[in-house]
């Protein structure tokens, strides 16, 4: 069987496929023309961040599974997969710790005014430390988590170490499951009103597009720190710029953007109360290894050993 790998995958994962004698092709030219040509006879595709649209997928008559190297799958035409009985898998157990740590990092860097503190030391203005704007503890603050899958839970676990008050909004998770984790189940509106920190862990879809926009910023606390490591478009960037530039909220951290990569003239770049990272929250070395292994195992188990396949890794495209 032939496996097409679209993007770089750590060798720990590739070893699994090589050991099972799959025919592997690694694709580095992600143009549509080359993908149509190169993937025409594959049985499975391992996919990083490139797009697989209907035209590309329809040129793969032998395709049985698309295995995402990650948990998001908005770069694949899901309707085509469903209509043609092609499976879609994710690496659901790999990236929670890495992303949760990224969120905590953004919380703390913004709360502690690390960049300004670093600057006054390096510029010889040590005595200006008393003039720094207020900075804050995470200890016993109100943290609101939108989405309580594996990443949301991993973040909650770490925030509990700060003795924080954690509230959660997730319409697909029962109140009892949230409370058993040591958190409170609340409505979006209550979470927005009470939060000192908000972190987003939801997919981008018609229900979550612009979930946080102009109206929401009107009800947030002025000390709010807002972080999005999920998908761009859940926060309206124009509304975020207005809120940050007018100091309606304290700060924000973004790992994802409405357009990726973001345009060089993005107005958020002008601000000093936002931290930006290039959609790499899940790209620690340890996480890259785990994702490579898991996405390659998904392919092997689906094609050759279904009993060992983690059912949570297969996306139900009927939803």
C-alpha positions in Angstrom: 0.0 0.0 0.0 1.1 3.5 -0.8 1.1 6.4 1.7 1.5 10.1 0.7 3.0 12.4 3.3 2.2 16.0 2.7 4.6 18.0 4.9 7.4 17.2 7.3 6.8 14.4 9.8 9.2 13.4 12.5 11.2 10.2 11.8 9.8 8.5 14.9 6.5 8.3 13.0 8.0 7.3 9.7 9.8 4.4 11.3 6.4 2.8 12.0 5.4 2.9 8.4 8.8 1.8 7.1 8.8 -1.2 9.5 5.4 -2.3 8.0 6.8 -2.1 4.5 4.5 0.6 3.2 5.5 2.4 0.1 6.0 6.0 1.3 6.2 9.2 -0.8 7.1 12.4 0.9 5.7 15.5 -0.8 7.3 18.9 -0.4 5.7 20.8 -3.3 2.3 21.6 -2.0 0.9 23.2 -5.2 -2.5 21.9 -6.3 -1.0 20.6 -9.6 1.7 18.6 -7.8 -0.7 17.2 -5.2 -3.1 16.0 -7.8 -0.2 14.3 -9.6 1.6 12.9 -6.6 -1.4 11.6 -4.7 -3.2 9.9 -7.6 -2.6 6.3 -6.5 -2.2 6.6 -2.7 -4.2 4.5 -0.2 -3.7 7.0 2.7 -2.6 10.6 3.1 -0.8 12.0 6.2 -1.4 15.7 6.2 0.2 18.7 8.0 -1.2 22.1 7.1 -1.8 22.0 3.3 -5.3 22.1 2.0 -7.0 19.1 0.5 -9.9 20.3 -1.5 -12.5 18.4 -3.5 -10.4 18.7 -6.7 -7.4 17.1 -5.1 -9.3 14.4 -3.3 -11.3 13.4 -6.3 -8.0 12.6 -8.1 -7.3 9.9 -5.4 -9.6 6.9 -6.3 -7.8 4.5 -4.0 -7.8 6.8 -0.9 -9.1 5.2 2.2 -8.0 7.6 5.0 -6.7 11.1 5.6 -4.6 11.2 8.8 -4.2 14.7 10.2 -0.9 15.5 12.0 -2.8 17.5 14.7 -6.4 17.9 15.9 -7.8 20.5 13.5 -9.2 19.4 10.1 -10.7 22.5 8.5 -8.1 22.2 5.8 -9.8 19.1 4.4 -13.1 18.9 2.4 -15.1 16.9 4.9 -18.2 16.6 2.7 -16.2 14.9 0.0 -14.7 12.5 2.5 -18.1 11.6 4.0 -19.8 11.2 0.5 -17.0 8.9 -0.6 -16.6 6.9 2.6 -13.1 8.1 3.3 -12.0 8.1 6.9 -10.5 11.2 8.7 -8.3 10.8 11.7 -6.6 13.2 14.2 -3.9 12.9 16.8 -6.2 13.4 19.8 -3.8 12.4 22.5 -0.7 14.2 21.5 -0.8 17.9 21.8 -2.8 18.8 25.0 0.2 19.3 27.3 2.1 21.4 24.7 -0.8 23.7 24.0 -1.8 24.1 27.6 1.7 25.1 28.5 1.7 27.7 25.7 -1.5 29.2 27.1 0.0 29.4 30.6 3.1 31.0 29.2 1.0 33.7 27.5 -1.0 34.2 30.7 2.1 34.7 32.8 4.2 36.8 30.4 1.3 39.2 30.0 0.4 39.2 33.7 3.9 39.8 34.9 4.8 42.5 32.3 7.9 40.4 31.4 8.8 42.3 28.2 8.9 45.7 29.9 10.8 44.3 32.9 13.3 42.8 30.6 13.7 46.1 28.7 14.4 48.3 31.8 17.2 46.0 32.9 18.8 45.8 29.5 18.6 49.6 28.9 20.1 50.5 32.2 16.9 51.9 33.7 16.8 49.5 36.6 15.3 52.2 39.0 12.2 52.5 36.7 10.9 49.2 38.1 8.7 51.1 40.5 7.1 52.9 37.5 6.1 49.7 35.7 2.4 49.3 35.2 0.7 47.0 37.6 1.4 43.3 37.1 -0.5 40.4 38.6 -0.6 36.9 40.0 -2.4 34.0 38.4 -3.1 32.8 42.0 -6.8 32.5 42.7 -7.9 34.4 39.6 -11.0 33.6 37.6 -10.1 31.6 34.5 -12.8 30.9 31.8 -12.1 28.0 29.4 -14.2 27.8 26.2 -14.2 24.1 25.1 -13.4 21.2 27.5 -11.8 18.6 25.3 -8.4 17.2 26.0 -6.6 20.6 25.7 -9.2 22.4 27.8 -8.9 19.7 30.5 -5.1 19.9 30.4 -5.2 23.6 30.8 -7.6 23.4 33.7 -5.4 20.8 35.4 -2.4 23.2 35.3 -4.5 26.2 36.4 -5.7 24.3 39.4 -2.1 24.3 40.5 -2.4 28.1 40.8 -5.5 27.6 43.0 -7.5 29.5 40.3 -11.3 29.5 40.1 -12.0 27.7 36.8 -15.2 28.0 34.9 -16.0 26.2 31.7 -18.4 26.5 28.8 -18.8 23.5 26.6 -22.4 22.5 25.4 -21.1 19.0 24.6 -19.7 18.1 28.0 -22.0 17.3 31.0 -22.2 19.6 34.0 -21.2 16.7 36.2 -18.1 15.9 34.2 -17.0 19.5 34.4 -17.6 19.7 38.1 -15.9 16.3 38.8 -12.8 17.9 37.3 -12.9 20.7 39.9 -14.4 23.3 37.6 -17.7 25.2 37.3 -20.1 24.8 34.3 -21.4 28.2 33.3 -23.0 30.0 30.4 -20.9 32.0 28.0 -22.4 35.2 29.3 -21.5 34.5 32.9 -18.0 33.3 32.0 -17.4 36.5 30.0 -18.5 38.8 32.8 -16.5 37.1 35.5 -13.3 36.2 33.8 -9.8 37.6 34.5 -8.4 35.2 31.9 -10.1 33.5 28.9 -8.7 30.7 26.8 -10.3 29.3 23.7 -10.3 25.6 22.8 -13.1 25.2 20.2 -13.1 24.4 16.5 -13.9 27.1 14.0 -17.4 26.6 12.5 -20.6 28.5 11.8 -21.4 28.6 15.5 -18.0 29.8 16.7 -17.1 32.2 13.9 -16.7 35.7 15.6 -17.8 34.1 18.9 -15.9 37.0 20.5 -16.5 40.3 18.8 -17.5 43.9 19.6 -20.5 43.1 21.9 -18.5 40.7 24.0 -15.6 43.1 24.5 -18.1 45.5 26.0 -18.8 43.2 28.9 -15.3 42.0 29.7 -13.3 43.2 32.7 -10.7 45.8 32.0 -8.0 43.5 33.5 -8.9 40.6 31.1 -6.2 38.6 29.4 -7.6 36.8 26.3 -5.7 33.9 24.6 -6.6 32.0 21.5 -4.6 28.9 20.5 -7.5 27.2 18.7 -8.4 28.7 15.4 -8.3 32.2 13.9 -11.7 33.7 13.2 -13.2 32.8 16.6 -12.1 36.2 17.8 -12.9 39.1 15.5 -9.5 40.7 15.0 -10.8 44.2 14.2 -12.8 44.1 17.5 -9.8 42.8 19.3 -7.6 45.6 18.0 -10.1 48.2 19.1 -10.3 46.7 22.6 -6.6 46.5 23.0 -5.8 49.9 21.6 -8.4 51.6 23.8 -7.3 49.5 26.9 -10.8 48.0 27.2 -8.9 44.8 28.1 -5.5 44.4 29.6 -3.9 42.1 27.0 -4.2 39.2 24.5 -2.2 36.3 23.2 -2.7 34.8 19.7 -1.3 31.7 18.2 -3.8 31.7 15.3 -5.2 34.2 12.9 -8.0 34.9 10.5 -5.5 34.7 7.7 -2.4 32.6 8.0 0.2 33.7 7.8 -1.2 37.1 8.8 -0.5 40.0 6.5 2.5 42.1 7.2 0.4 45.2 7.8 -1.9 43.6 10.4 -2.8 46.4 12.8 -2.4 44.1 15.8 1.4 44.2 15.2 1.4 47.9 16.3 0.3 47.1 19.8 2.5 46.3 22.9 -0.2 44.6 24.9 -0.4 41.5 22.7 1.8 38.5 22.3 1.8 36.7 18.9 3.2 33.3 18.0 3.1 31.6 14.5 0.6 28.8 15.2 3.3 26.7 16.9 1.7 26.0 20.3 1.7 22.3 19.5 5.1 22.2 17.9 7.4 21.5 20.8 9.9 18.7 20.0 8.1 16.3 22.3 4.7 17.0 20.8 6.0 16.7 17.2 7.3 13.3 18.0 4.0 12.2 19.6 1.9 13.6 16.7 4.1 11.9 14.2 3.8 8.5 15.9 0.0 8.9 16.4 -0.8 9.9 12.9 1.3 7.2 11.4 -0.3 4.6 13.8 -3.7 5.8 12.8 -2.9 4.9 9.2 -1.4 1.6 10.0 -4.1 0.5 12.4 -6.9 1.7 10.0 -5.5 -0.2 7.1 -4.1 -3.3 8.8 -5.2 -3.7 12.4 -8.5 -2.0 13.2 -8.8 -3.5 16.7 -5.9 -1.3 17.9 -7.2 1.9 16.4 -8.2 4.5 19.0 -11.9 5.3 18.1 -11.5 8.8 19.5 -9.1 9.5 16.7 -11.7 8.9 14.0 -13.8 11.9 13.2 -17.5 11.3 12.8 -18.2 13.3 9.6 -21.9 13.0 10.0 -22.0 15.7 12.7 
